[in-house]
Amino acid sequence: MGVSKRIIRAVLLVAAATALAAAAYQLREKRQEAEEAVQAIHDQLDALDPVTRAAVITRLTSEEVRKVRGHGK
């Protein structure tokens, strides 16, 4: 194998590693955003009185069931 082929392979390997690292970083950021959103929702639900909280959870659950069954909006 010639020197130029080794250099090309090394450059491609570095480029692939860089792309993988960037994707992993973005994935970590998105996961963190999702965790923060979930926590905010939980905090909002916890702030509701028990009756209102139960009604909200029931409504959200029924909407998701409709979506799964194919009758969603």
PDB file of N, CA, C and O in Angstrom, chain B, residues numbered from 101:
ATOM      1  N   MET B 101       0.849  -1.171   0.000  1.00  0.00           N
ATOM      2  CA  MET B 101       0.000   0.000   0.000  1.00  0.00           C
ATOM      3  C   MET B 101       0.898   1.239   0.000  1.00  0.00           C
ATOM      4  O   MET B 101       1.850   1.334   0.775  1.00  0.00           O
ATOM      5  N   GLY B 102       0.578   2.172  -0.874  1.00  0.00           N
ATOM      6  CA  GLY B 102       1.388   3.375  -0.986  1.00  0.00           C
ATOM      7  C   GLY B 102       1.120   4.346   0.147  1.00  0.00           C
ATOM      8  O   GLY B 102       0.126   4.239   0.865  1.00  0.00           O
ATOM      9  N   VAL B 103       2.020   5.282   0.285  1.00  0.00           N
ATOM     10  CA  VAL B 103       1.916   6.298   1.329  1.00  0.00           C
ATOM     11  C   VAL B 103       0.654   7.137   1.134  1.00  0.00           C
ATOM     12  O   VAL B 103      -0.023   7.471   2.106  1.00  0.00           O
ATOM     13  N   SER B 104       0.333   7.479  -0.118  1.00  0.00           N
ATOM     14  CA  SER B 104      -0.844   8.322  -0.376  1.00  0.00           C
ATOM     15  C   SER B 104      -2.136   7.608   0.033  1.00  0.00           C
ATOM     16  O   SER B 104      -3.062   8.246   0.532  1.00  0.00           O
ATOM     17  N   LYS B 105      -2.202   6.290  -0.175  1.00  0.00           N
ATOM     18  CA  LYS B 105      -3.400   5.549   0.238  1.00  0.00           C
ATOM     19  C   LYS B 105      -3.541   5.549   1.761  1.00  0.00           C
ATOM     20  O   LYS B 105      -4.647   5.655   2.291  1.00  0.00           O
ATOM     21  N   ARG B 106      -2.419   5.429   2.450  1.00  0.00           N
ATOM     22  CA  ARG B 106      -2.452   5.459   3.919  1.00  0.00           C
ATOM     23  C   ARG B 106      -2.900   6.831   4.416  1.00  0.00           C
ATOM     24  O   ARG B 106      -3.672   6.933   5.370  1.00  0.00           O
ATOM     25  N   ILE B 107      -2.417   7.864   3.772  1.00  0.00           N
ATOM     26  CA  ILE B 107      -2.814   9.225   4.169  1.00  0.00           C
ATOM     27  C   ILE B 107      -4.304   9.430   3.934  1.00  0.00           C
ATOM     28  O   ILE B 107      -5.001   9.990   4.779  1.00  0.00           O
ATOM     29  N   ILE B 108      -4.787   8.974   2.783  1.00  0.00           N
ATOM     30  CA  ILE B 108      -6.220   9.107   2.477  1.00  0.00           C
ATOM     31  C   ILE B 108      -7.051   8.334   3.509  1.00  0.00           C
ATOM     32  O   ILE B 108      -8.057   8.842   4.004  1.00  0.00           O
ATOM     33  N   ARG B 109      -6.636   7.126   3.825  1.00  0.00           N
ATOM     34  CA  ARG B 109      -7.369   6.340   4.829  1.00  0.00           C
ATOM     35  C   ARG B 109      -7.348   7.028   6.190  1.00  0.00           C
ATOM     36  O   ARG B 109      -8.358   7.059   6.893  1.00  0.00           O
ATOM     37  N   ALA B 110      -6.201   7.573   6.555  1.00  0.00           N
ATOM     38  CA  ALA B 110      -6.091   8.261   7.844  1.00  0.00           C
ATOM     39  C   ALA B 110      -6.994   9.486   7.878  1.00  0.00           C
ATOM     40  O   ALA B 110      -7.663   9.739   8.880  1.00  0.00           O
ATOM     41  N   VAL B 111      -7.014  10.241   6.796  1.00  0.00           N
ATOM     42  CA  VAL B 111      -7.875  11.428   6.720  1.00  0.00           C
ATOM     43  C   VAL B 111      -9.342  11.023   6.799  1.00  0.00           C
ATOM     44  O   VAL B 111     -10.121  11.662   7.506  1.00  0.00           O
ATOM     45  N   LEU B 112      -9.721   9.982   6.091  1.00  0.00           N
ATOM     46  CA  LEU B 112     -11.104   9.505   6.133  1.00  0.00           C
ATOM     47  C   LEU B 112     -11.486   9.017   7.529  1.00  0.00           C
ATOM     48  O   LEU B 112     -12.597   9.258   8.000  1.00  0.00           O
ATOM     49  N   LEU B 113     -10.556   8.333   8.179  1.00  0.00           N
ATOM     50  CA  LEU B 113     -10.809   7.853   9.533  1.00  0.00           C
ATOM     51  C   LEU B 113     -10.987   9.016  10.497  1.00  0.00           C
ATOM     52  O   LEU B 113     -11.876   8.980  11.348  1.00  0.00           O
ATOM     53  N   VAL B 114     -10.163  10.039  10.380  1.00  0.00           N
ATOM     54  CA  VAL B 114     -10.281  11.220  11.237  1.00  0.00           C
ATOM     55  C   VAL B 114     -11.603  11.935  10.963  1.00  0.00           C
ATOM     56  O   VAL B 114     -12.275  12.381  11.893  1.00  0.00           O
ATOM     57  N   ALA B 115     -11.973  12.044   9.697  1.00  0.00           N
ATOM     58  CA  ALA B 115     -13.235  12.697   9.339  1.00  0.00           C
ATOM     59  C   ALA B 115     -14.426  11.918   9.910  1.00  0.00           C
ATOM     60  O   ALA B 115     -15.367  12.515  10.433  1.00  0.00           O
ATOM     61  N   ALA B 116     -14.381  10.599   9.810  1.00  0.00           N
ATOM     62  CA  ALA B 116     -15.463   9.779  10.352  1.00  0.00           C
ATOM     63  C   ALA B 116     -15.532   9.906  11.872  1.00  0.00           C
ATOM     64  O   ALA B 116     -16.619   9.999  12.442  1.00  0.00           O
ATOM     65  N   ALA B 117     -14.384   9.909  12.520  1.00  0.00           N
ATOM     66  CA  ALA B 117     -14.357  10.052  13.982  1.00  0.00           C
ATOM     67  C   ALA B 117     -14.895  11.417  14.403  1.00  0.00           C
ATOM     68  O   ALA B 117     -15.607  11.527  15.401  1.00  0.00           O
ATOM     69  N   THR B 118     -14.556  12.450  13.645  1.00  0.00           N
ATOM     70  CA  THR B 118     -15.051  13.789  13.941  1.00  0.00           C
ATOM     71  C   THR B 118     -16.567  13.862  13.778  1.00  0.00           C
ATOM     72  O   THR B 118     -17.261  14.441  14.614  1.00  0.00           O
ATOM     73  N   ALA B 119     -17.076  13.273  12.700  1.00  0.00           N
ATOM     74  CA  ALA B 119     -18.520  13.257  12.471  1.00  0.00           C
ATOM     75  C   ALA B 119     -19.230  12.484  13.577  1.00  0.00           C
ATOM     76  O   ALA B 119     -20.290  12.902  14.041  1.00  0.00           O
ATOM     77  N   LEU B 120     -18.663  11.379  13.995  1.00  0.00           N
ATOM     78  CA  LEU B 120     -19.254  10.587  15.075  1.00  0.00           C
ATOM     79  C   LEU B 120     -19.259  11.358  16.389  1.00  0.00           C
ATOM     80  O   LEU B 120     -20.243  11.321  17.128  1.00  0.00           O
ATOM     81  N   ALA B 121     -18.180  12.047  16.679  1.00  0.00           N
ATOM     82  CA  ALA B 121     -18.116  12.839  17.910  1.00  0.00           C
ATOM     83  C   ALA B 121     -19.137  13.975  17.880  1.00  0.00           C
ATOM     84  O   ALA B 121     -19.774  14.264  18.893  1.00  0.00           O
ATOM     85  N   ALA B 122     -19.292  14.615  16.731  1.00  0.00           N
ATOM     86  CA  ALA B 122     -20.279  15.693  16.608  1.00  0.00           C
ATOM     87  C   ALA B 122     -21.695  15.156  16.788  1.00  0.00           C
ATOM     88  O   ALA B 122     -22.519  15.785  17.451  1.00  0.00           O
ATOM     89  N   ALA B 123     -21.977  14.011  16.207  1.00  0.00           N
ATOM     90  CA  ALA B 123     -23.302  13.402  16.353  1.00  0.00           C
ATOM     91  C   ALA B 123     -23.567  13.018  17.805  1.00  0.00           C
ATOM     92  O   ALA B 123     -24.675  13.216  18.304  1.00  0.00           O
ATOM     93  N   ALA B 124     -22.576  12.481  18.477  1.00  0.00           N
ATOM     94  CA  ALA B 124     -22.732  12.107  19.883  1.00  0.00           C
ATOM     95  C   ALA B 124     -22.992  13.335  20.742  1.00  0.00           C
ATOM     96  O   ALA B 124     -23.811  13.286  21.659  1.00  0.00           O
ATOM     97  N   TYR B 125     -22.306  14.430  20.457  1.00  0.00           N
ATOM     98  CA  TYR B 125     -22.507  15.675  21.199  1.00  0.00           C
ATOM     99  C   TYR B 125     -23.927  16.199  21.000  1.00  0.00           C
ATOM    100  O   TYR B 125     -24.586  16.594  21.961  1.00  0.00           O
ATOM    101  N   GLN B 126     -24.395  16.201  19.752  1.00  0.00           N
ATOM    102  CA  GLN B 126     -25.751  16.664  19.467  1.00  0.00           C
ATOM    103  C   GLN B 126     -26.787  15.773  20.148  1.00  0.00           C
ATOM    104  O   GLN B 126     -27.784  16.265  20.677  1.00  0.00           O
ATOM    105  N   LEU B 127     -26.550  14.482  20.134  1.00  0.00           N
ATOM    106  CA  LEU B 127     -27.469  13.550  20.777  1.00  0.00           C
ATOM    107  C   LEU B 127     -27.535  13.807  22.279  1.00  0.00           C
ATOM    108  O   LEU B 127     -28.615  13.780  22.869  1.00  0.00           O
ATOM    109  N   ARG B 128     -26.388  14.054  22.895  1.00  0.00           N
ATOM    110  CA  ARG B 128     -26.366  14.372  24.325  1.00  0.00           C
ATOM    111  C   ARG B 128     -27.138  15.651  24.613  1.00  0.00           C
ATOM    112  O   ARG B 128     -27.879  15.726  25.594  1.00  0.00           O
ATOM    113  N   GLU B 129     -26.966  16.655  23.762  1.00  0.00           N
ATOM    114  CA  GLU B 129     -27.684  17.921  23.961  1.00  0.00           C
ATOM    115  C   GLU B 129     -29.192  17.729  23.833  1.00  0.00           C
ATOM    116  O   GLU B 129     -29.959  18.253  24.640  1.00  0.00           O
ATOM    117  N   LYS B 130     -29.615  16.980  22.821  1.00  0.00           N
ATOM    118  CA  LYS B 130     -31.049  16.732  22.625  1.00  0.00           C
ATOM    119  C   LYS B 130     -31.622  15.949  23.796  1.00  0.00           C
ATOM    120  O   LYS B 130     -32.735  16.220  24.247  1.00  0.00           O
ATOM    121  N   ARG B 131     -30.864  14.984  24.285  1.00  0.00           N
ATOM    122  CA  ARG B 131     -31.331  14.198  25.423  1.00  0.00           C
ATOM    123  C   ARG B 131     -31.495  15.082  26.658  1.00  0.00           C
ATOM    124  O   ARG B 131     -32.471  14.949  27.397  1.00  0.00           O
ATOM    125  N   GLN B 132     -30.545  15.977  26.876  1.00  0.00           N
ATOM    126  CA  GLN B 132     -30.621  16.894  28.008  1.00  0.00           C
ATOM    127  C   GLN B 132     -31.848  17.798  27.885  1.00  0.00           C
ATOM    128  O   GLN B 132     -32.552  18.032  28.868  1.00  0.00           O
ATOM    129  N   GLU B 133     -32.102  18.305  26.672  1.00  0.00           N
ATOM    130  CA  GLU B 133     -33.281  19.143  26.447  1.00  0.00           C
ATOM    131  C   GLU B 133     -34.560  18.367  26.737  1.00  0.00           C
ATOM    132  O   GLU B 133     -35.488  18.897  27.348  1.00  0.00           O
ATOM    133  N   ALA B 134     -34.609  17.112  26.298  1.00  0.00           N
ATOM    134  CA  ALA B 134     -35.790  16.281  26.530  1.00  0.00           C
ATOM    135  C   ALA B 134     -35.992  16.032  28.023  1.00  0.00           C
ATOM    136  O   ALA B 134     -37.118  16.095  28.516  1.00  0.00           O
ATOM    137  N   GLU B 135     -34.912  15.751  28.740  1.00  0.00           N
ATOM    138  CA  GLU B 135     -35.014  15.524  30.182  1.00  0.00           C
ATOM    139  C   GLU B 135     -35.506  16.775  30.904  1.00  0.00           C
ATOM    140  O   GLU B 135     -36.293  16.683  31.846  1.00  0.00           O
ATOM    141  N   GLU B 136     -35.044  17.942  30.464  1.00  0.00           N
ATOM    142  CA  GLU B 136     -35.494  19.194  31.075  1.00  0.00           C
ATOM    143  C   GLU B 136     -36.972  19.441  30.788  1.00  0.00           C
ATOM    144  O   GLU B 136     -37.705  19.912  31.657  1.00  0.00           O
ATOM    145  N   ALA B 137     -37.411  19.125  29.568  1.00  0.00           N
ATOM    146  CA  ALA B 137     -38.822  19.291  29.219  1.00  0.00           C
ATOM    147  C   ALA B 137     -39.706  18.362  30.048  1.00  0.00           C
ATOM    148  O   ALA B 137     -40.766  18.763  30.530  1.00  0.00           O
ATOM    149  N   VAL B 138     -39.259  17.123  30.207  1.00  0.00           N
ATOM    150  CA  VAL B 138     -40.020  16.161  31.015  1.00  0.00           C
ATOM    151  C   VAL B 138     -40.111  16.637  32.461  1.00  0.00           C
ATOM    152  O   VAL B 138     -41.171  16.555  33.082  1.00  0.00           O
ATOM    153  N   GLN B 139     -39.001  17.132  32.991  1.00  0.00           N
ATOM    154  CA  GLN B 139     -39.010  17.628  34.370  1.00  0.00           C
ATOM    155  C   GLN B 139     -39.948  18.822  34.515  1.00  0.00           C
ATOM    156  O   GLN B 139     -40.658  18.931  35.515  1.00  0.00           O
ATOM    157  N   ALA B 140     -39.961  19.717  33.532  1.00  0.00           N
ATOM    158  CA  ALA B 140     -40.855  20.877  33.580  1.00  0.00           C
ATOM    159  C   ALA B 140     -42.313  20.431  33.574  1.00  0.00           C
ATOM    160  O   ALA B 140     -43.140  20.996  34.291  1.00  0.00           O
ATOM    161  N   ILE B 141     -42.627  19.427  32.773  1.00  0.00           N
ATOM    162  CA  ILE B 141     -44.003  18.904  32.725  1.00  0.00           C
ATOM    163  C   ILE B 141     -44.375  18.293  34.066  1.00  0.00           C
ATOM    164  O   ILE B 141     -45.467  18.534  34.580  1.00  0.00           O
ATOM    165  N   HIS B 142     -43.471  17.503  34.635  1.00  0.00           N
ATOM    166  CA  HIS B 142     -43.740  16.900  35.944  1.00  0.00           C
ATOM    167  C   HIS B 142     -43.949  17.979  37.004  1.00  0.00           C
ATOM    168  O   HIS B 142     -44.845  17.868  37.841  1.00  0.00           O
ATOM    169  N   ASP B 143     -43.131  19.012  36.967  1.00  0.00           N
ATOM    170  CA  ASP B 143     -43.270  20.106  37.936  1.00  0.00           C
ATOM    171  C   ASP B 143     -44.629  20.796  37.786  1.00  0.00           C
ATOM    172  O   ASP B 143     -45.281  21.121  38.779  1.00  0.00           O
ATOM    173  N   GLN B 144     -45.046  21.016  36.543  1.00  0.00           N
ATOM    174  CA  GLN B 144     -46.345  21.653  36.300  1.00  0.00           C
ATOM    175  C   GLN B 144     -47.488  20.756  36.779  1.00  0.00           C
ATOM    176  O   GLN B 144     -48.452  21.240  37.372  1.00  0.00           O
ATOM    177  N   LEU B 145     -47.379  19.465  36.524  1.00  0.00           N
ATOM    178  CA  LEU B 145     -48.425  18.537  36.985  1.00  0.00           C
ATOM    179  C   LEU B 145     -48.466  18.480  38.510  1.00  0.00           C
ATOM    180  O   LEU B 145     -49.541  18.444  39.110  1.00  0.00           O
ATOM    181  N   ASP B 146     -47.294  18.471  39.127  1.00  0.00           N
ATOM    182  CA  ASP B 146     -47.233  18.418  40.588  1.00  0.00           C
ATOM    183  C   ASP B 146     -47.837  19.658  41.226  1.00  0.00           C
ATOM    184  O   ASP B 146     -48.325  19.602  42.355  1.00  0.00           O
ATOM    185  N   ALA B 147     -47.807  20.781  40.509  1.00  0.00           N
ATOM    186  CA  ALA B 147     -48.344  22.035  41.060  1.00  0.00           C
ATOM    187  C   ALA B 147     -49.877  22.092  41.015  1.00  0.00           C
ATOM    188  O   ALA B 147     -50.488  22.945  41.659  1.00  0.00           O
ATOM    189  N   LEU B 148     -50.490  21.185  40.257  1.00  0.00           N
ATOM    190  CA  LEU B 148     -51.955  21.186  40.147  1.00  0.00           C
ATOM    191  C   LEU B 148     -52.588  20.524  41.365  1.00  0.00           C
ATOM    192  O   LEU B 148     -51.976  19.697  42.041  1.00  0.00           O
ATOM    193  N   ASP B 149     -53.831  20.914  41.623  1.00  0.00           N
ATOM    194  CA  ASP B 149     -54.556  20.221  42.691  1.00  0.00           C
ATOM    195  C   ASP B 149     -54.873  18.807  42.192  1.00  0.00           C
ATOM    196  O   ASP B 149     -54.904  18.579  40.983  1.00  0.00           O
ATOM    197  N   PRO B 150     -55.108  17.863  43.096  1.00  0.00           N
ATOM    198  CA  PRO B 150     -55.270  16.450  42.711  1.00  0.00           C
ATOM    199  C   PRO B 150     -56.359  16.192  41.675  1.00  0.00           C
ATOM    200  O   PRO B 150     -56.173  15.368  40.781  1.00  0.00           O
ATOM    201  N   VAL B 151     -57.495  16.885  41.782  1.00  0.00           N
ATOM    202  CA  VAL B 151     -58.602  16.640  40.847  1.00  0.00           C
ATOM    203  C   VAL B 151     -58.222  17.129  39.446  1.00  0.00           C
ATOM    204  O   VAL B 151     -58.433  16.426  38.458  1.00  0.00           O
ATOM    205  N   THR B 152     -57.669  18.325  39.371  1.00  0.00           N
ATOM    206  CA  THR B 152     -57.266  18.873  38.076  1.00  0.00           C
ATOM    207  C   THR B 152     -56.149  18.029  37.473  1.00  0.00           C
ATOM    208  O   THR B 152     -56.138  17.765  36.271  1.00  0.00           O
ATOM    209  N   ARG B 153     -55.227  17.614  38.305  1.00  0.00           N
ATOM    210  CA  ARG B 153     -54.126  16.775  37.823  1.00  0.00           C
ATOM    211  C   ARG B 153     -54.663  15.473  37.237  1.00  0.00           C
ATOM    212  O   ARG B 153     -54.232  15.061  36.160  1.00  0.00           O
ATOM    213  N   ALA B 154     -55.578  14.834  37.915  1.00  0.00           N
ATOM    214  CA  ALA B 154     -56.162  13.591  37.406  1.00  0.00           C
ATOM    215  C   ALA B 154     -56.876  13.823  36.080  1.00  0.00           C
ATOM    216  O   ALA B 154     -56.784  12.996  35.173  1.00  0.00           O
ATOM    217  N   ALA B 155     -57.589  14.947  35.962  1.00  0.00           N
ATOM    218  CA  ALA B 155     -58.298  15.253  34.715  1.00  0.00           C
ATOM    219  C   ALA B 155     -57.308  15.475  33.568  1.00  0.00           C
ATOM    220  O   ALA B 155     -57.529  15.000  32.454  1.00  0.00           O
ATOM    221  N   VAL B 156     -56.238  16.183  33.838  1.00  0.00           N
ATOM    222  CA  VAL B 156     -55.232  16.444  32.801  1.00  0.00           C
ATOM    223  C   VAL B 156     -54.587  15.138  32.355  1.00  0.00           C
ATOM    224  O   VAL B 156     -54.430  14.898  31.158  1.00  0.00           O
ATOM    225  N   ILE B 157     -54.219  14.308  33.296  1.00  0.00           N
ATOM    226  CA  ILE B 157     -53.580  13.032  32.948  1.00  0.00           C
ATOM    227  C   ILE B 157     -54.542  12.139  32.179  1.00  0.00           C
ATOM    228  O   ILE B 157     -54.137  11.471  31.227  1.00  0.00           O
ATOM    229  N   THR B 158     -55.802  12.120  32.574  1.00  0.00           N
ATOM    230  CA  THR B 158     -56.808  11.326  31.860  1.00  0.00           C
ATOM    231  C   THR B 158     -56.950  11.804  30.427  1.00  0.00           C
ATOM    232  O   THR B 158     -56.997  10.997  29.499  1.00  0.00           O
ATOM    233  N   ARG B 159     -57.017  13.124  30.246  1.00  0.00           N
ATOM    234  CA  ARG B 159     -57.164  13.673  28.898  1.00  0.00           C
ATOM    235  C   ARG B 159     -55.944  13.363  28.038  1.00  0.00           C
ATOM    236  O   ARG B 159     -56.083  12.932  26.893  1.00  0.00           O
ATOM    237  N   LEU B 160     -54.763  13.578  28.578  1.00  0.00           N
ATOM    238  CA  LEU B 160     -53.546  13.286  27.818  1.00  0.00           C
ATOM    239  C   LEU B 160     -53.459  11.809  27.447  1.00  0.00           C
ATOM    240  O   LEU B 160     -53.067  11.460  26.334  1.00  0.00           O
ATOM    241  N   THR B 161     -53.824  10.960  28.380  1.00  0.00           N
ATOM    242  CA  THR B 161     -53.786   9.521  28.128  1.00  0.00           C
ATOM    243  C   THR B 161     -54.759   9.136  27.028  1.00  0.00           C
ATOM    244  O   THR B 161     -54.411   8.373  26.127  1.00  0.00           O
ATOM    245  N   SER B 162     -55.977   9.660  27.094  1.00  0.00           N
ATOM    246  CA  SER B 162     -56.975   9.304  26.079  1.00  0.00           C
ATOM    247  C   SER B 162     -56.562   9.821  24.704  1.00  0.00           C
ATOM    248  O   SER B 162     -56.818   9.161  23.697  1.00  0.00           O
ATOM    249  N   GLU B 163     -55.926  10.994  24.646  1.00  0.00           N
ATOM    250  CA  GLU B 163     -55.443  11.514  23.366  1.00  0.00           C
ATOM    251  C   GLU B 163     -54.373  10.605  22.777  1.00  0.00           C
ATOM    252  O   GLU B 163     -54.369  10.340  21.575  1.00  0.00           O
ATOM    253  N   GLU B 164     -53.475  10.133  23.615  1.00  0.00           N
ATOM    254  CA  GLU B 164     -52.404   9.256  23.128  1.00  0.00           C
ATOM    255  C   GLU B 164     -52.959   7.903  22.693  1.00  0.00           C
ATOM    256  O   GLU B 164     -52.480   7.328  21.716  1.00  0.00           O
ATOM    257  N   VAL B 165     -53.955   7.391  23.399  1.00  0.00           N
ATOM    258  CA  VAL B 165     -54.575   6.126  23.013  1.00  0.00           C
ATOM    259  C   VAL B 165     -55.221   6.277  21.632  1.00  0.00           C
ATOM    260  O   VAL B 165     -55.101   5.392  20.784  1.00  0.00           O
ATOM    261  N   ARG B 166     -55.909   7.411  21.413  1.00  0.00           N
ATOM    262  CA  ARG B 166     -56.527   7.672  20.113  1.00  0.00           C
ATOM    263  C   ARG B 166     -55.481   7.709  19.003  1.00  0.00           C
ATOM    264  O   ARG B 166     -55.706   7.178  17.916  1.00  0.00           O
ATOM    265  N   LYS B 167     -54.343   8.335  19.277  1.00  0.00           N
ATOM    266  CA  LYS B 167     -53.280   8.409  18.275  1.00  0.00           C
ATOM    267  C   LYS B 167     -52.757   7.013  17.937  1.00  0.00           C
ATOM    268  O   LYS B 167     -52.526   6.696  16.770  1.00  0.00           O
ATOM    269  N   VAL B 168     -52.571   6.184  18.962  1.00  0.00           N
ATOM    270  CA  VAL B 168     -52.061   4.834  18.740  1.00  0.00           C
ATOM    271  C   VAL B 168     -53.054   4.003  17.932  1.00  0.00           C
ATOM    272  O   VAL B 168     -52.660   3.206  17.080  1.00  0.00           O
ATOM    273  N   ARG B 169     -54.314   4.191  18.200  1.00  0.00           N
ATOM    274  CA  ARG B 169     -55.336   3.427  17.488  1.00  0.00           C
ATOM    275  C   ARG B 169     -55.608   3.990  16.089  1.00  0.00           C
ATOM    276  O   ARG B 169     -56.391   3.410  15.337  1.00  0.00           O
ATOM    277  N   GLY B 170     -54.982   5.090  15.739  1.00  0.00           N
ATOM    278  CA  GLY B 170     -55.129   5.635  14.399  1.00  0.00           C
ATOM    279  C   GLY B 170     -56.250   6.612  14.223  1.00  0.00           C
ATOM    280  O   GLY B 170     -56.598   6.952  13.092  1.00  0.00           O
ATOM    281  N   HIS B 171     -56.832   7.078  15.312  1.00  0.00           N
ATOM    282  CA  HIS B 171     -57.930   8.028  15.242  1.00  0.00           C
ATOM    283  C   HIS B 171     -57.482   9.406  15.686  1.00  0.00           C
ATOM    284  O   HIS B 171     -58.301  10.250  16.049  1.00  0.00           O
ATOM    285  N   GLY B 172     -56.172   9.629  15.656  1.00  0.00           N
ATOM    286  CA  GLY B 172     -55.621  10.887  16.166  1.00  0.00           C
ATOM    287  C   GLY B 172     -55.925  12.058  15.272  1.00  0.00           C
ATOM    288  O   GLY B 172     -56.397  11.913  14.145  1.00  0.00           O
ATOM    289  N   LYS B 173     -55.642  13.218  15.806  1.00  0.00           N
ATOM    290  CA  LYS B 173     -55.911  14.469  15.080  1.00  0.00           C
ATOM    291  C   LYS B 173     -54.916  14.664  13.980  1.00  0.00           C
ATOM    292  O   LYS B 173     -54.980  15.660  13.259  1.00  0.00           O
TER     293      LYS B 173
END
